[in-house]
């Protein structure tokens, strides 16, 4: 059942055991850090990246497992190449576990239609994006059937996916 969407930081802070993020797009909005990377310029990660790192560190510091799985087309887009290039220093250094699944080996997985966060196998926050990758909104859901479908999809992706350290782009 769709419900009022909680603040994301509060949702992640409410996690007691696990938080899982499923990303399934090959590009998202034209992030300024991505644009700088694409143009060969180096810039310091902006404050929102540092805020994310602090939130992840706080979350895993409470013994919450935080996993991120990315389903990607191969050959990868420049956006995915950029994400891969900052994952170790940004996501993993903060405490996330990250895996990559080539889309060509995901064909037989029943996947949700949108990117999402799964909290404690009981709450789902779906993220909506436009065709160009811009933010379009989100939906919060605690329906047991939806949660079960999302949990099954994420765990199947996670099982098949390649740990970040072993995935090359």
Secondary structure, 3 states (H helix, E strand, C coil): CEECCCCHHHHHHHCCCEEEEEECCCCCCCCHHHHHHHCCCCCCCCHHHHHHHHHHHHHHCCCCEEEEEEEECCCCCHHHHHHHHHHHHHHHCCCCEEEEEEHHHCCCCCCCCCEEEEECCCEEEEEEECCCCCEEEEEEECCHHHHHHHHHHHHHHHHHCEEHHHCCC
